[in-house]
Amino acid sequence: MLTLESALTDTSYDLELEKIKNKIKQLYTNLITQTYKVSNPSASPEDIQNFLELNELEFKGDGFEEESEDLESLLEALSKEDDLEEVKDKSYEKPDVENGRELKSKSKEKTTAPTTKVVNIQSGGLFTPKDKNTIPKTSALKIPTGKIQRSITDNPSVNTLGLKDIWDEERNKLLALVQKRNKENGVRL
């Protein structure tokens, strides 16, 4: 006989199982979508959808026990870590390093390439000066000694004209200009 309590517990397990399955499907779909986009950057949305349909994740089993075992095995496979040896436990060989002016392997090789020389390209005046690595010569600053002579005097001599003199000078310039124009235009006063 099916009681209310057993019915509710079964559905709660089924609901939780469905949530877990949906979450795993969503993560799996995102993972293979990103992988497909990286390997095929010019793929259209239809190509991606076809790829997702071909590689869709399906859960086998009808009951809670079978599906939960299927999920556990899937999660174990995804979270499985590789067994790696520790670096300190590995054995290494001492490498053979060549010494000398020229490598031993290179000195025995005969090349068939022709010898080349630098071609002098005419610059025709369009050239840049060669870099010079010179340090500019410097000398210590001269420290002045003795009496310092001032270039400004305390009593400057100023030649000033009076206001009447400036007026008269400007008036004479204007009269000279008027006379010149009158001669040019033939005006008689």
WOZI-V676370 format. One record per residue. RES is the residue in one letter. SS is DSSP state (helix for helix, strand for strand, loop for the rest). Layout:
res,ss
RES,SS
RES,SS
This chain:
res,ss
M,loop
L,loop
T,loop
L,helix
E,helix
S,helix
A,helix
L,helix
T,helix
D,helix
T,helix
S,helix
Y,helix
D,helix
L,helix
E,helix
L,helix
E,helix
K,helix
I,helix
K,helix
N,helix
K,helix
I,helix
K,helix
Q,helix
L,helix
Y,helix
T,helix
N,helix
L,helix
I,helix
T,helix
Q,helix
T,helix
Y,helix
K,helix
V,helix
S,helix
N,loop
P,loop
S,loop
A,loop
S,loop
P,helix
E,helix
D,helix
I,helix
Q,helix
N,helix
F,helix
L,helix
E,helix
L,helix
N,loop
E,loop
L,loop
E,loop
F,loop
K,loop
G,loop
D,loop
G,loop
F,helix
E,helix
E,helix
E,helix
S,helix
E,helix
D,helix
L,helix
E,helix
S,helix
L,helix
L,helix
E,helix
A,helix
L,helix
S,helix
K,loop
E,loop
D,loop
D,loop
L,loop
E,loop
E,loop
V,helix
K,helix
D,helix
K,loop
S,loop
Y,loop
E,loop
K,loop
P,loop
D,loop
V,loop
E,loop
N,loop
G,loop
R,loop
E,loop
L,loop
K,helix
S,helix
K,helix
S,helix
K,loop
E,loop
K,loop
T,loop
T,loop
A,loop
P,loop
T,loop
T,loop
K,loop
V,loop
V,loop
N,loop
I,loop
Q,loop
S,loop
G,loop
G,loop
L,loop
F,loop
T,loop
P,loop
K,loop
D,loop
K,loop
N,loop
T,loop
I,loop
P,loop
K,loop
T,loop
S,loop
A,loop
L,loop
K,loop
I,loop
P,loop
T,loop
G,loop
K,loop
I,loop
Q,loop
R,loop
S,loop
I,loop
T,loop
D,loop
N,loop
P,loop
S,loop
V,loop
N,loop
T,loop
L,loop
G,loop
L,helix
K,helix
D,helix
I,helix
W,helix
D,helix
E,helix
E,helix
R,helix
N,helix
K,helix
L,helix
L,helix
A,helix
L,helix
V,helix
Q,helix
K,helix
R,helix
N,helix
K,helix
E,helix
N,helix
G,loop
V,loop
R,loop
L,loop
